[in-house]
């Protein structure tokens, strides 16, 4: 179902999710006397009590290998042997029933009432799945399900009632006595069943602690969906429990970077030397991808040159050449930097500069070329100063013979081979090129800027740094070699393993190797982070799509206003806030069934063991559900389906306070519910015409207060309870095919909207005695409303809902000023 969610139906029929299971045991359990105590509890207390009770039943279902199917008001039913086949399904079901009878005793003691549990079990085959398009609930259908239901209704409180089919599977496990329910129930008699009451087990069952019990003490029952333990066998997949740990994508990315080896992760996706992605599309995305700080690293180039200029001004002699070169270089680099700064840095700059900057940054090629030009300019500034260094201070270089004496006086070995500069008496040593090695150190600082320049790839940096290092090494050897040798021997008295000019070349070579490794590592890290970010973005899209699908599925399981309640629940809220329970004073309830569908349903091979009959029923219910998408009926909530019965209610969506409004305004939703009932009849007639069938709807409507809430932690089920619901159900079950039956109170309200009725007479309603009921026959003109509270506005205009273009589900039509 989750895989097909969101897909369009292309076949003649809507897809049905049904599967037949043979040899299963079906258990129905009903709380006797629940209606009497439901009116004495608040909405929250009632739902809380039901949650506690049904949560204990769910734990028993886990223990006795049962699959809970549905909760019908105060009725709980489950099956054993499905979806996993079991040999002992009947035995487990009986133990489940006995435990439920024992569990209800705690409710009887706490409420000080006479509530009890009536349990019926039958063994047979079922078709299991979901029906319709809204409010999905897993359910089972078959003749044997009806028999199990009759086993429950014909049993007695405090007993487990089983059929002879179930007894055959029990063997000698239990002591039984005849129940003779087939004499009281014609449906069981026609099916050829005999029934029995379970007295007690013949052999004690092994003591197995219930799920949730520790050290003999029962753990607290959770009524909220967050803290309940998941059912590994039966929980619906795809709906993560509220409160699961959710790592942020940033945290996942950081965890991935720490746990993965960069090259091992990146190697299958890139070429070995250039590190270009093998997928051209990914490479284009990588080159087009720009971080918010893209271009900011270029600031380091004018900063490095500025420090070089300050250092040269302090250490080396300054001439017009060096000052001009350094000043022009710093100024030009600063201007060039402005053109590639990030967009957020250029907001306060002149428009013309922003325009030029956008031209440079609009193309990745132009940006790279611009940064390369800045690196070349930086290197040239240092090279020019190096070349101009021997001419500083008017130094004159003489032959080796002329300088032999000076060299010998200095004590340098082989002084006759060294050509040293002669300094006139009026020239200070600091005005000559006395520290030429510092130009190499400045070059090392320039090379160290490359790893920080993320705008350039390592294959682009490689020729730049090699050319810079080679040119500086060549100048050291060919142009400054004699000066370096002379300064080292005469000024510093330096005696190394090799001449200083070669040592400086070695420094440049080692620096190049280190910087190349850093460049490769930076590129690898950048590409790996991009690849992970790309994968994470894809996973995020998939997760968002899955979350949207899951939320859509949840909204299809619960009414929209209930779904919003749970989706808004914060992770830290208490269970009291998570529990959804609400009382409504004015609600309309509708039951609609097809009484002749039972005759139509057959489990013959020609009908694929009943599957084709349910396929038709699925079409009918789906068409009913489609009506709820109409704006006219958006205030109506589907509650559930029970076999061929369809239950809906109006007035459950909280609106403004209408207590002081006239009855015709307050009960506007009830008239819309009647329209919905008539539309159901029209829809079924259309289906009959297309399929050549003769199904007839039998409906019952009632109004009054109800309690609404969500029951169940793992399989949440929205339902309503109260005397109003029971009477509405009796109006349907005691009605006549093709008629809408209601009580006198409901008839008086609907007459305000122009509906006409025919008195049926007094009928006997189970649990209510004799009631005067009416059949709805049609609709005439609405009556003039009267106000319900003193001082309320009069003259409310009621529009004809059948012809009005306005939304009929609005709770209050516009009022005229008196």
C-alpha positions in Angstrom: 0.0 0.0 0.0 2.8 2.4 0.9 4.5 1.7 -2.5 1.2 2.4 -4.4 0.4 5.5 -2.3 0.1 8.5 -4.6 -0.2 6.5 -7.8 -3.1 6.8 -10.2 -5.5 3.9 -10.7 -5.3 2.9 -14.4 -7.5 -0.2 -14.3 -11.2 -0.6 -14.5 -11.4 -1.1 -10.7 -9.5 0.5 -7.8 -6.8 -1.7 -6.5 -7.9 -3.8 -3.5 -5.5 -4.9 -0.8 -7.0 -8.2 0.3 -5.6 -11.7 1.0 -7.4 -14.8 2.0 -6.2 -16.7 5.1 -7.5 -20.2 5.9 -7.8 -21.8 9.4 -7.7 -18.8 11.7 -9.6 -18.1 15.0 -11.6 -14.9 15.3 -12.3 -13.4 18.7 -14.9 -10.7 19.4 -15.0 -9.2 22.9 -17.6 -6.6 24.0 -17.7 -4.6 27.3 -21.2 -5.2 28.7 -22.6 -2.1 30.5 -20.0 0.3 29.0 -22.6 2.7 27.7 -24.1 3.2 31.2 -20.8 4.4 32.7 -19.5 6.3 29.6 -21.9 9.3 30.4 -20.5 9.6 33.9 -16.9 10.3 32.8 -15.3 13.3 31.2 -13.9 13.0 27.7 -10.3 12.7 28.9 -11.1 10.3 31.7 -13.2 8.1 29.4 -10.5 7.9 26.6 -7.8 7.5 29.2 -9.6 4.5 30.7 -10.2 3.0 27.3 -6.6 3.5 26.4 -5.5 1.8 29.6 -7.9 -1.1 29.1 -7.2 -1.6 25.4 -3.4 -1.2 26.0 -3.6 -4.1 28.4 -5.6 -6.1 25.8 -2.8 -5.3 23.3 -0.2 -6.7 25.6 -2.3 -9.8 26.0 -2.5 -10.0 22.2 1.3 -9.9 22.1 1.4 -12.7 24.7 -1.1 -14.9 23.1 -0.1 -14.3 19.4 -3.2 -12.3 18.4 -3.4 -9.7 15.7 -5.7 -6.9 16.8 -8.0 -5.9 14.0 -10.2 -3.1 15.1 -11.8 -1.4 18.0 -15.6 -0.8 17.5 -16.6 1.5 20.3 -16.3 -0.7 23.3 -15.8 -3.9 21.2 -12.4 -5.3 20.7 -11.7 -8.0 18.1 -8.6 -9.9 17.0 -7.5 -13.0 15.1 -4.9 -15.6 15.6 -3.2 -17.6 12.8 -2.9 -14.5 10.5 -0.6 -13.3 9.0 1.6 -16.0 10.5 0.1 -19.5 10.5 -0.1 -21.3 13.8 -1.2 -24.7 14.9 -2.4 -23.5 18.3 -4.3 -20.5 17.2 -7.6 -21.7 18.8 -5.9 -22.4 22.1 -4.2 -19.1 22.1 -7.5 -17.3 21.4 -9.3 -19.0 24.2 -6.5 -18.0 26.6 -6.8 -14.5 25.3 -10.5 -14.5 26.0 -10.1 -15.8 29.5 -7.4 -13.2 30.3 -9.7 -10.4 29.0 -12.5 -11.5 31.3 -10.0 -11.4 34.1 -8.7 -8.0 33.0 -12.1 -6.3 33.0 -12.4 -7.1 36.7 -10.0 -4.2 37.5 -12.2 -1.8 35.6 -15.3 -3.1 37.4 -13.5 -2.5 40.8 -12.2 1.0 39.9 -15.5 2.2 38.4 -17.6 0.4 41.0 -19.9 -0.7 38.3 -21.3 -3.9 36.8 -19.3 -3.9 33.6 -18.2 -7.3 32.3 -16.7 -8.9 29.3 -18.6 -11.0 26.8 -16.3 -13.0 24.5 -17.1 -15.1 21.4 -14.7 -17.2 19.3 -15.1 -18.9 16.0 -12.7 -20.7 13.7 -12.7 -20.4 9.9 -11.3 -18.4 7.0 -11.0 -14.7 6.5 -10.2 -12.1 3.8 -7.9 -9.6 5.4 -7.1 -6.1 4.1 -8.4 -2.6 3.9 -11.4 -1.0 2.1 -12.0 2.4 0.6 -9.8 5.5 0.1 -10.1 7.3 3.5 -9.7 6.3 7.2 -7.9 3.1 6.3 -8.2 0.4 8.9 -7.1 -3.2 8.6 -10.1 -5.4 8.7 -11.3 -9.0 8.1 -14.3 -10.1 6.1 -16.0 -13.4 5.6 -19.1 -15.4 6.7 -17.0 -16.8 9.6 -16.4 -13.2 10.9 -20.1 -12.7 11.1 -20.4 -16.0 12.9 -17.8 -14.9 15.4 -19.7 -11.7 15.9 -22.9 -13.6 16.6 -21.0 -15.9 19.0 -20.1 -12.8 21.0 -23.6 -11.3 21.0 -25.3 -14.6 21.9 -22.9 -15.3 24.8 -23.1 -14.3 28.4 -21.1 -11.8 30.4 -18.0 -13.2 32.1 -17.7 -16.3 29.8 -15.8 -17.3 26.7 -18.3 -18.6 24.1 -16.8 -20.9 21.4 -18.3 -22.7 18.4 -17.9 -26.4 17.6 -15.4 -25.4 14.8 -13.2 -23.9 17.5 -13.7 -26.7 19.9 -12.4 -29.2 17.3 -9.1 -27.3 17.3 -8.9 -27.2 21.1 -8.8 -30.9 21.6 -8.8 -31.7 25.4 -7.2 -28.4 26.5 -10.3 -27.0 28.2 -13.3 -28.1 30.1 -16.5 -27.0 28.4 -20.3 -27.1 28.8 -23.0 -26.7 26.2 -24.2 -23.1 25.6 -27.2 -23.9 23.2 -26.8 -20.4 21.6 -27.9 -21.9 18.3 -31.4 -22.2 19.8 -31.5 -18.5 20.5 -29.7 -17.2 17.4 -31.1 -18.2 14.0 -28.0 -17.2 12.2 -25.9 -19.7 14.1 -28.6 -22.4 13.6 -28.6 -21.9 9.8 -24.8 -22.2 9.8 -25.1 -25.6 11.5 -23.1 -24.6 14.6 -23.3 -25.8 18.1 -21.8 -23.6 20.9 -20.0 -24.1 24.2 -18.8 -22.1 27.2 -15.2 -22.5 28.4 -15.1 -23.5 32.0 -11.4 -23.8 32.7 -8.2 -25.2 31.3 -7.5 -28.9 31.9 -3.8 -28.2 32.3 -2.4 -25.0 33.7 -0.7 -22.8 31.2 3.0 -22.0 31.8 3.3 -18.7 33.5 4.6 -16.2 31.1 5.0 -12.5 32.2 3.0 -10.1 30.2 4.9 -7.7 28.0 5.7 -4.6 30.1 6.0 -6.5 33.4 9.2 -6.6 35.3 9.9 -8.4 38.5 6.3 -9.3 38.9 5.2 -5.6 38.8 3.2 -4.4 35.8 4.7 -1.5 34.1 2.7 1.6 33.6 0.4 1.5 30.6 1.1 4.2 28.1 -1.7 5.9 26.5 0.4 8.0 24.1 1.8 6.8 20.9 5.3 7.8 21.8 6.4 5.6 24.7 4.7 2.4 23.7 7.0 -0.4 22.7 6.7 -1.3 19.0 5.1 -4.5 18.0 7.8 -6.3 15.9 5.4 -8.6 14.2 2.3 -6.5 13.6 3.2 -2.9 13.7 2.5 -1.1 10.5 5.8 -0.4 8.7 6.7 3.0 7.5 5.4 5.0 10.4 8.2 5.9 12.8 7.2 6.3 16.4 7.1 9.8 17.7 10.3 10.4 19.6 12.8 8.4 17.5 16.3 10.0 17.4 16.6 12.3 14.4 20.1 13.4 13.6 20.4 16.6 11.7 21.9 16.4 8.3 24.8 18.5 9.4 25.5 16.1 12.2 25.3 13.2 9.8 27.7 14.9 7.5 30.2 15.5 10.3 29.9 12.0 11.5 30.4 10.7 8.0 33.6 12.8 7.5 35.0 11.5 10.7 34.2 7.9 10.1 35.1 7.6 6.4 38.4 7.7 4.7 38.5 10.5 2.2 40.4 8.8 -0.6 38.6 5.4 -0.2 35.3 7.1 -0.5 36.3 9.4 -3.3 38.5 7.1 -5.4 35.6 5.3 -7.3 34.2 8.7 -8.4 37.3 10.6 -9.5 40.2 10.3 -11.9 43.5 9.5 -10.2 45.6 12.5 -11.1 43.3 15.4 -11.9 40.7 14.4 -9.3 38.0 15.3 -11.8 34.7 13.4 -11.2 34.2 10.6 -13.7 30.6 11.7 -14.1 30.6 14.9 -16.2 27.3 16.0 -14.7 28.7 15.9 -11.2 31.8 17.7 -12.3 29.7 20.5 -13.8 27.7 20.7 -10.5 31.0 20.9 -8.5 32.4 23.7 -10.6 29.2 25.6 -10.5 28.9 25.1 -6.7 30.0 28.1 -4.8 30.2 28.3 -1.0 29.0 31.6 0.7 32.7 32.4 1.3 33.8 31.8 -2.3 36.4 34.4 -3.3 37.2 35.5 0.3 40.5 33.7 0.3 41.9 36.1 -2.3 42.3 38.7 0.5 45.3 36.8 1.7 47.3 37.8 -1.5 47.4 41.6 -0.8 47.9 40.9 2.9 51.0 38.8 2.2 52.4 41.3 -0.2 51.8 44.1 2.4 53.8 42.1 5.0 56.5 41.5 2.5 56.7 45.2 1.8 57.0 46.0 5.5 59.6 43.4 6.0 61.7 44.5 3.0 61.4 48.1 4.3 62.9 47.0 7.6 65.5 44.4 6.4 66.6 45.2 2.9 67.5 48.6 1.4 64.7 50.6 -0.2 65.0 52.3 -3.5 62.6 53.9 -5.9 62.4 50.6 -7.7 61.3 48.5 -4.7 59.0 51.2 -3.3 57.3 51.6 -6.7 57.0 47.9 -7.3 55.6 47.0 -3.8 53.2 50.0 -3.6 51.8 49.4 -7.1 51.6 45.7 -6.4 49.7 46.0 -3.1 47.3 48.7 -4.6 46.6 46.6 -7.7 46.0 43.4 -5.7 43.6 45.2 -3.4 41.6 46.5 -6.4 41.6 43.1 -8.0 40.4 41.5 -4.7 37.3 43.8 -4.7 36.1 42.1 -7.9 35.9 38.6 -6.5 34.7 39.2 -2.9 31.5 37.4 -1.9 28.2 39.0 -2.8 27.4 39.8 0.9 30.6 41.9 1.1 29.8 44.0 -2.0 26.3 45.2 -0.9 27.6 48.6 0.3 30.0 49.2 -2.6 29.3 51.5 -5.5 27.0 50.1 -8.2 29.6 50.3 -10.9 32.0 48.2 -8.8 29.2 45.7 -8.0 28.4 45.4 -11.8 32.1 44.8 -12.7 32.3 42.3 -9.9 29.3 40.4 -11.2 30.9 40.3 -14.6 34.1 38.6 -13.2 32.1 36.2 -11.0 29.4 35.3 -13.5 31.8 32.8 -15.2 33.9 30.2 -13.4 36.5 30.5 -16.0 36.8 34.3 -15.6 37.0 33.9 -11.8 39.8 31.3 -12.0 41.7 33.4 -14.6 41.4 36.4 -12.3 42.8 34.6 -9.3 45.6 33.2 -11.4 46.5 36.7 -12.5 46.6 37.8 -8.9 49.0 35.0 -8.0 51.3 35.8 -10.9 51.3 39.5 -9.9 52.3 38.6 -6.4 55.1 36.4 -7.5 56.4 39.0 -10.0 56.6 41.7 -7.3 59.0 39.5 -5.3 61.0 38.5 -8.3 61.5 42.1 -9.4 62.8 43.0 -6.0 65.2 40.1 -6.1 66.5 41.1 -9.5 67.0 44.7 -8.4 68.7 43.7 -5.2 72.5 43.6 -6.4 72.2 47.2 -7.7 71.0 48.6 -4.4 73.4 51.1 -2.8 75.7 51.5 -5.9 77.5 48.2 -5.2 80.4 47.5 -7.6 81.5 44.0 -8.3 85.2 43.4 -9.0 87.2 40.4 -10.1 88.3 37.6 -7.9 91.9 38.7 -7.8 91.1 42.2 -6.7 89.0 40.9 -3.9 91.4 38.2 -2.8 92.9 40.2 0.0 89.5 41.1 1.4 88.4 37.6 1.2 91.5 36.2 2.8 91.3 38.8 5.5 87.8 37.5 6.3 89.2 34.1 6.7 87.0 32.4 4.1 88.4 29.3 2.4 89.1 29.6 -1.3 88.5 33.3 -1.1 90.2 33.9 -4.5 87.1 32.1 -6.1 84.6 34.4 -4.5 83.6 37.7 -6.1 82.4 39.9 -3.3 81.1 43.5 -3.6 83.3 46.3 -2.6 81.6 48.9 -0.3 82.9 52.4 -0.5 83.8 54.1 2.7 80.7 56.3 2.6 78.2 53.5 2.0 76.7 51.8 5.0 76.4 47.9 4.8 72.6 48.1 5.3 72.3 50.0 2.0 73.5 47.1 0.0 71.9 43.6 -0.6 73.1 42.3 2.7 70.1 39.8 3.3 69.2 38.3 -0.1 68.0 35.0 1.6 64.9 36.9 2.8 63.5 37.0 -0.8 63.4 33.2 -0.7 61.6 33.3 2.7 59.1 35.7 1.1 58.6 33.3 -1.7 57.9 30.5 0.8 55.2 32.7 2.4 53.8 33.3 -1.1 53.7 29.5 -1.7 51.9 28.9 1.6 48.9 30.9 0.3 48.0 28.3 -2.3 46.3 25.8 0.0 43.9 28.5 1.3 42.8 29.4 -2.2 39.7 27.1 -2.6 38.8 28.9 -5.9 41.6 27.0 -7.7 41.9 23.3 -8.2 45.2 21.6 -7.4 45.9 21.0 -11.1 45.7 24.7 -11.6 47.8 25.5 -8.6 50.5 23.0 -9.5 52.1 24.8 -12.5 51.8 28.2 -10.8 53.7 27.2 -7.6 56.2 25.2 -9.6 56.9 28.2 -11.9 57.2 30.5 -8.9 59.6 28.2 -7.1 61.7 27.5 -10.2 62.0 31.1 -11.1 63.0 32.1 -7.6 65.5 29.2 -7.5 67.0 30.3 -10.8 67.4 33.8 -9.6 69.1 32.6 -6.4 71.6 30.5 -8.4 72.2 32.6 -11.6 71.6 36.1 -10.4 72.1 36.3 -6.6 74.4 33.3 -6.3 77.6 35.3 -5.8 75.9 37.7 -3.4 74.5 34.8 -1.4 77.9 33.1 -1.2 79.7 36.4 -0.3 77.2 37.5 2.4 77.2 34.0 3.9 80.9 33.9 4.2 81.8 37.4 5.0 78.9 38.7 7.0 77.4 35.6 8.8 80.6 33.5 8.8 78.3 30.7 7.6 79.9 27.3 6.7 77.2 24.7 5.8 77.2 21.4 4.0 76.5 23.2 0.7 76.5 26.8 -0.5 73.6 28.9 0.8 72.1 29.4 -2.7 71.6 25.6 -3.0 70.2 25.3 0.5 67.6 28.0 -0.4 66.7 26.0 -3.5 66.3 23.0 -1.3 64.0 25.0 1.0 61.9 25.9 -2.0 61.7 22.3 -3.2 60.6 21.0 0.2 58.0 23.8 0.5 56.7 22.9 -3.0 56.3 19.2 -2.0 54.5 20.1 1.2 52.2 22.7 -0.5 51.4 20.2 -3.3 50.4 17.6 -0.8 48.2 20.2 1.0 46.7 21.3 -2.2 45.8 17.7 -3.1 44.4 17.1 0.4 42.3 20.3 0.2 40.9 19.4 -3.2 40.1 15.8 -2.0 38.4 17.1 1.1 36.4 19.7 -0.9 35.3 17.2 -3.5 34.5 14.5 -0.8 32.5 17.1 1.1 30.7 18.1 -2.0 29.9 14.5 -2.9 28.6 13.8 0.6 26.6 17.0 0.6 25.2 15.9 -2.8 24.3 12.5 -1.4 22.9 14.0 1.7 20.7 16.4 -0.3 19.4 13.4 -2.3 18.7 11.5 0.9 17.1 14.6 2.4 14.8 14.8 -0.7 14.0 11.1 -0.3 13.4 11.6 3.4 11.2 14.6 2.8 9.2 12.7 0.2 8.9 9.7 2.5 7.9 12.0 5.4 5.3 13.6 3.2 4.0 10.2 2.1 3.9 9.0 5.7 2.1 12.1 6.9 -0.4 11.7 4.1 -0.9 8.1 5.1 -1.4 9.2 8.7 -3.9 11.8 7.6 -5.7 9.0 5.8 -5.9 7.0 9.0 -7.1 9.8 11.2 -9.3 12.8 10.6 -7.5 15.9 9.6 -8.1 17.9 12.8 -6.9 14.9 14.9 -3.8 14.4 12.7 -2.9 18.1 13.2 -3.2 17.6 16.9 -0.6 14.8 16.9 1.7 16.3 14.4 2.0 19.5 16.5 2.8 17.6 19.6 6.4 18.5 20.7 8.9 15.8 21.7 8.9 17.1 25.3 5.2 17.3 25.8 3.6 15.1 28.5 1.3 12.2 27.8 -1.6 14.1 29.1 -1.1 16.6 26.2 -0.6 13.9 23.7 -3.9 12.1 24.5 -6.6 13.3 22.2 -10.0 13.3 23.9 -12.8 15.8 23.4 -16.5 16.1 24.2 -19.0 17.5 21.8 -22.5 18.6 22.7 -24.1 18.8 19.2 -23.0 16.1 16.8 -24.9 14.3 14.0 -24.2 10.6 13.5 -25.1 8.6 10.4 -25.1 4.8 9.8 -25.7 3.5 6.3 -25.6 -0.1 5.3 -26.6 -2.4 2.5 -28.8 -5.1 4.1 -28.9 -7.2 0.9 -25.1 -7.3 0.5 -25.0 -10.4 2.8 -27.2 -12.2 0.3 -24.9 -11.0 -2.5 -21.7 -12.2 -0.8 -20.7 -15.7 -1.4 -17.5 -17.6 -0.9 -17.6 -19.7 -4.1 -14.8 -20.4 -6.5 -16.6 -18.3 -9.1 -16.2 -15.3 -6.8 -12.6 -16.2 -6.0 -13.7 -17.2 -2.5 -15.5 -14.0 -1.9 -12.7 -11.6 -3.1 -14.7 -10.4 -6.1 -17.6 -9.5 -3.9 -15.4 -7.5 -1.7 -13.9 -5.8 -4.8 -17.3 -4.5 -5.6 -17.8 -3.4 -2.0 -14.5 -1.6 -2.2 -15.7 0.3 -5.2 -18.9 1.4 -3.4 -17.0 2.5 -0.3 -14.4 4.3 -2.4 -17.2 6.2 -4.2 -18.6 7.1 -0.8 -15.2 8.4 0.3 -14.9 10.5 -2.8 -17.9 12.5 -1.8 -16.0 13.7 1.3 -13.7 15.6 -1.0 -16.5 17.8 -2.1 -16.5 21.3 -0.5 -20.1 20.7 0.5 -19.2 17.8 2.7 -15.8 18.9 4.1 -17.3 19.2 7.6 -18.3 15.5 7.6 -15.9 13.0 9.1 -15.8 9.4 8.2 -15.5 7.3 11.3 -15.2 3.7 10.1 -16.7 1.0 8.0 -18.1 -2.2 9.5 -18.6 -4.8 6.7 -21.0 -3.1 4.4 -22.0 -0.4 7.0 -20.6 3.1 6.6 -20.4 5.4 9.6 -20.0 9.2 9.4 -20.5 12.2 11.7 -20.8 15.9 11.5 -20.0 18.6 14.0 -16.7 17.1 15.1 -14.6 19.9 13.7 -14.3 22.5 16.4 -15.7 25.9 15.3 -16.7 29.1 17.0 -19.1 29.0 19.9 -22.7 28.8 18.6 -24.5 28.3 21.8 -26.4 31.5 21.5 -27.3 31.0 17.9 -30.7 29.7 16.8 -31.1 25.9 16.4 -31.2 26.3 12.6 -27.7 27.7 12.7 -26.3 25.4 15.4 -27.5 22.3 13.6 -26.6 23.4 10.1 -24.1 20.6 9.9 -26.9 18.1 10.6 -28.7 19.2 7.5 -25.5 18.7 5.5 -25.2 15.2 7.0 -28.7 14.4 5.7 -27.6 15.8 2.3 -24.6 13.5 2.4 -26.9 10.5 3.2 -29.1 11.3 0.2 -26.0 11.6 -1.9 -24.9 8.2 -0.7 -28.2 6.8 -2.0 -27.7 8.6 -5.4 -24.2 7.2 -5.7 -25.3 3.7 -4.9 -28.1 4.0 -7.5 -25.6 5.0 -10.1 -23.4 2.0 -9.3 -26.4 -0.2 -9.5 -27.2 1.1 -13.0 -23.7 0.5 -14.2 -23.3 -3.0 -12.6 -26.9 -4.2 -13.0 -27.3 -4.7 -9.3 -30.1 -3.8 -6.9 -28.5 -2.8 -3.7 -30.5 -0.6 -1.3 -29.2 1.6 1.5 -30.7 1.4 4.9 -29.8 4.4 7.0 -30.2 5.8 10.5 -29.5 9.3 11.9 -29.4 10.7 15.4 -28.0 13.8 17.0 -26.7 14.7 20.5 -23.6 14.7 22.6 -20.7 12.3 22.0 -17.2 11.7 23.3 -14.4 11.5 20.7 -10.9 10.3 21.1 -8.0 8.2 19.7 -7.6 4.8 21.2 -4.6 2.6 20.8 -0.9 3.4 20.9 0.5 1.3 18.1 -2.6 1.3 15.8 -4.3 4.5 16.6 -8.0 4.4 16.0 -10.3 7.4 16.1 -13.8 6.7 17.4 -16.8 8.3 19.0 -18.9 7.0 21.9 -22.1 7.7 23.7 -25.8 7.2 23.8 -26.1 9.3 20.6 -24.0 6.7 18.7 -25.9 3.8 20.0 -29.3 5.2 19.1 -28.0 6.1 15.6 -26.9 2.5 15.2 -30.3 1.2 16.3 -32.0 3.6 13.9 -30.1 1.9 11.1 -30.4 -1.7 12.2 -34.2 -1.4 13.0 -34.9 0.6 9.9 -36.2 -0.4 6.5 -34.4 -0.7 3.2 -34.4 2.5 1.2 -35.4 4.6 4.2 -33.6 7.1 6.6 -34.9 6.6 10.1 -34.5 9.0 13.0 -36.0 9.8 16.4 -38.6 12.5 17.1 -36.0 14.9 18.5 -33.9 14.7 15.3 -37.0 15.1 13.2 -37.9 18.4 14.9 -34.5 19.9 14.1 -34.4 18.7 10.5 -37.9 20.2 10.0 -36.3 23.6 10.4 -34.5 23.0 7.1 -37.6 22.0 5.3 -37.2 18.2 5.5 -40.5 16.2 5.6 -41.1 13.1 7.5 -43.5 10.2 7.8 -44.3 8.7 11.1 -43.3 5.0 11.3 -44.7 4.4 14.8 -43.4 3.0 18.0 -40.7 0.4 17.8 -38.7 -1.6 20.4 -35.1 -0.4 20.6 -32.6 -2.7 22.4 -31.5 -1.0 25.6 -33.8 2.0 25.0 -37.2 0.5 25.2 -40.0 1.8 22.9 -39.3 4.9 20.8 -41.4 6.8 18.3 -39.4 7.0 15.0 -39.9 8.7 11.7 -38.8 8.1 8.1 -37.4 11.1 6.1 -39.3 11.5 2.9 -38.1 14.6 1.3 -37.5 18.3 1.6 -39.7 21.4 1.3 -39.1 25.0 2.4 -37.0 25.8 5.5 -38.7 27.3 8.5 -37.9 30.7 9.9 -35.3 30.4 12.7 -35.6 31.8 16.2 -32.9 33.0 18.5 -31.7 30.8 21.3 -30.3 33.5 23.6 -31.7 36.8 24.8 -30.2 39.7 22.8 -29.0 37.5 19.9 -29.6 38.8 16.5 -32.7 37.7 14.7 -33.6 37.3 11.1 -31.0 34.7 10.1 -31.4 33.9 6.4 -31.2 30.2 5.5 -30.2 29.6 1.9 -31.3 26.6 0.0 -28.4 24.2 0.5 -29.3 22.2 -2.6 -28.9 25.2 -4.9 -26.7 27.6 -3.1 -23.2 28.3 -4.5 -21.8 29.1 -1.1 -20.1 26.5 1.1 -22.9 24.7 3.0 -20.5 23.5 5.7 -20.0 27.0 7.1 -21.5 26.9 10.6 -23.3 30.2 10.5 -24.9 32.0 7.5 -24.6 35.7 7.4 -27.0 37.6 9.6 -29.0 40.7 8.8 -29.0 43.6 11.2 -32.4 44.1 12.8 
